[in-house]
Amino acid sequence: MFLVIPAIEIARERDRRLAETGGRVEGEKVLVPSKKRPGTFVPDPGNYGKLRRIVHHTRRGAEDLTEQIKRFRDFLDTVDEHARQKQMNT
């Protein structure tokens, strides 16, 4: 299986996820709320771009997802399903 999707669609959804979780971008820095010090922000620890996290779990069924992001979400679900089947067969 393959999927061709405009990168801008993924970037827009990634940025919506950041806002959904209370994070923000300041210049070149991606900041997320600190779990250790509530009310403060820390640099993102490097998890910002992981594919599964791009569409925030609260938005997976959102009506305003673009068609490309819906296809991206479905693609990730298909990958997950195949990965589970492979794990069960080993």
Summary of the structure (lengths in Angstrom):
residues: 90
radius of gyration: 15.3
end to end distance: 21.3
largest distance: 46.9
contacts: 197
relative contact order: 0.18
helix: 49%
strand: 12%
